[in-house]
Amino acid sequence: MELDGRPLLVHALERAVASGVIDVIAVACPPGAVEHVRILLEGALPVEPLLVEGAGDRQASVWAALSALPADADVVLVHDAARCLTPPAVFADVVRAVRAGAAGVVPVLPVTDTVKRVRGGRVVETVDRAELQAVQTPQGFRTAVLRAVHDAARGAPATDDAGLLEAAGHRVHVVPGAEEAFKVTRPLDLVLARALLAAGNADPPVPEGGTDRER
């Protein structure tokens, strides 16, 4: 899908690179689509990405990309291309928090809607949203920790990588997310993304001190 004449993937990677904390990029491509993605990204970025063939689910695709990274990569970010307008500052904040000692870090936003638990077509509980947070990406990790929990959880389902750390007993820390980091999954999301670009509200400046390159 294109946004302002360029694929969502290009928008996502441009903002990652603009953060100043990215040294190596690995893209998990849909099965059989590596060459197609190579053409989409040709000349689009100052950092040439490593392209790997993904698998049938998120977890296996992340593992494929993780396996392609250099052995000495000590911090890794896992990001959804569909969150194509995530501000560069979010990438920098996540890396900074991992560098400060966290095994895993996720950006979050408070849940503003009332949340109800529904079973069998009826409400069974209103959930207290005071402690609920909506999780975004990029999620950041000590690379050795993420590799270990992925390796141990082969075949066990998880909706995100932070969940693998939680299941293994690691603490996952949070940093503030951004409203611009919404996931483009519906036609209305694409309308909002186009409006943000047209208004000039989707390209925050590179964060101060965000020029140190990290692996």
Buried (B, 14 or more C-beta within 10 A) or exposed (E): EEBEEEBBBBBBBBBBBBBBBBBBBBBBBEEEEBEEBBEBBEEBBEEEBBBBBBBEEBBBBBBBBBEBBEEEBEBBBBBBBBBBBBBBBBBBBBBBBBBEEBBBBBBBBEBEEEEEEEEEEEEEEEEEEEEEBEBBBBBBBBBEBBBBBBEEBEEEEBEBBBBBBBEBEBEBBBBEBBEBBBBBEEEEBBEBBEEBBEEEEBBBEBBEEBEEEBB
